Structures are given as C-alpha cells and as structure tokens.
Amino acid sequence: SVERLKVVGEWMKENAPVVLKSDFYAAKGETSGVKYVQGQDGFAYVTFDQWPSSASLVLHKIVPESGSTIQILGCDQKLSWESFGGATTLFLPESVKAKCGNKTIWTLKIKGGNNLKP
C-alpha cells in the first residue's frame, strides 16, 4: 500500500547512516531483535524491534566510552545509561516512547560507541 511505502521511506530517511555504507551484524548471545551497526561515520548504532516492557534494554556487545551520548534516531531524546560488568543498560521509560512516537524498528545512535565487541 502507499501508506506502508511512505512509512518505509520515512524510516529510510531517518536511518540513512544505518542503512548506507555501514557494517551490520547480529550478535550471538544478545537480546532477541537487537542488531548492531558500525557506521562509517564513527558512530555505533543499535536497532531493536520491540520496546522493552521492563523500561530498560541490556546490551552485551557494546561498552560506550565514558561521557558518550546515546539517542534515538528521529527523536531529539538523549537516553540515560550505565555500564557494569561488561554490559550496558539503557533506560527506556514509556515517556521516551511517547515523545519519540511508535516505530517499527527503533535505532539508537551511540557517540563514543566504537567499542563493539565481536
């Protein structure tokens, strides 16, 4: 349908750094639906397909540098996060989802996230 193509086109525009000229991989042992992209722009990106009901998302394959910023693409919302024991927890309250709108695939942009672990 035309509406579906419109939604896909908007997502592609918003997520161009993830789709174009990037190295994409699904990490074994990661939360279901989570994928990683090392962008050629120096940022790391994480996509996930379901908003976590626990209001947090734990990532095992990336440890952002101290002071890194994490935000949702297409939304000016910076996220709170912490790293401990080799895992990174992102805090995703429903208020952030309400502000950013409902998406089919959520994409996080991580400045200082060059520490993707294989």
SVG drawing of the C-alpha trace seen along z (x, -y; Angstrom):
<svg xmlns="http://www.w3.org/2000/svg" viewBox="-2 -17 38 34">
<polyline fill="none" stroke="black" stroke-width="0.4" points="0.0,0.0 1.0,-3.6 0.9,-4.3 3.3,-1.4 5.7,-2.7 5.5,-6.1 6.4,-4.7 9.3,-2.7 10.6,-5.8 10.4,-7.9 12.3,-5.2 15.0,-5.0 15.5,-8.8 15.8,-8.8 18.1,-5.8 20.3,-6.5 23.5,-6.2 22.4,-2.7 21.5,-1.5 24.1,-3.2 27.8,-2.4 27.7,-0.5 28.9,2.8 25.8,4.6 25.8,7.7 23.6,9.6 25.5,10.5 25.2,14.0 24.1,14.1 22.4,10.7 18.8,9.9 16.4,11.1 15.7,8.5 18.8,6.5 21.3,5.8 24.5,3.7 25.9,1.5 29.3,-0.1 28.7,-3.2 31.4,-4.6 30.6,-8.0 32.3,-6.9 29.1,-6.2 27.8,-2.8 24.1,-2.1 21.8,0.4 18.5,1.4 15.7,3.2 12.2,4.2 10.3,4.2 10.2,1.6 11.2,3.4 8.4,3.8 11.0,3.5 11.8,-0.1 15.5,0.9 17.5,2.7 20.7,4.5 23.3,4.7 26.2,7.2 28.2,6.3 29.0,2.7 30.5,0.6 30.3,-3.1 33.1,-5.3 32.6,-7.4 30.6,-10.5 29.1,-9.0 25.7,-10.2 23.0,-7.8 19.9,-9.0 17.1,-7.6 17.3,-8.5 14.5,-10.7 14.0,-12.0 15.9,-14.6 15.8,-12.5 19.1,-11.5 19.0,-8.4 20.3,-7.6 22.6,-4.6 25.2,-2.8 27.8,-0.1 28.7,2.5 30.3,5.9 30.8,5.7 27.1,4.9 25.4,1.6 21.9,0.9 19.9,-1.8 16.9,-3.3 13.9,-3.5 10.8,-4.7 7.4,-4.9 7.7,-8.7 10.6,-8.5 8.5,-6.2 5.6,-8.6 7.8,-11.6 9.5,-9.8 6.4,-8.1 5.8,-4.5 8.3,-2.9 8.6,0.5 12.3,0.5 14.0,-1.7 17.5,-2.9 20.0,-4.2 22.9,-6.3 25.9,-6.0 28.6,-8.7 31.8,-7.2 30.4,-3.7 33.3,-2.4 33.8,0.4 31.7,3.0 32.7,6.5 32.6,9.4"/>
</svg>
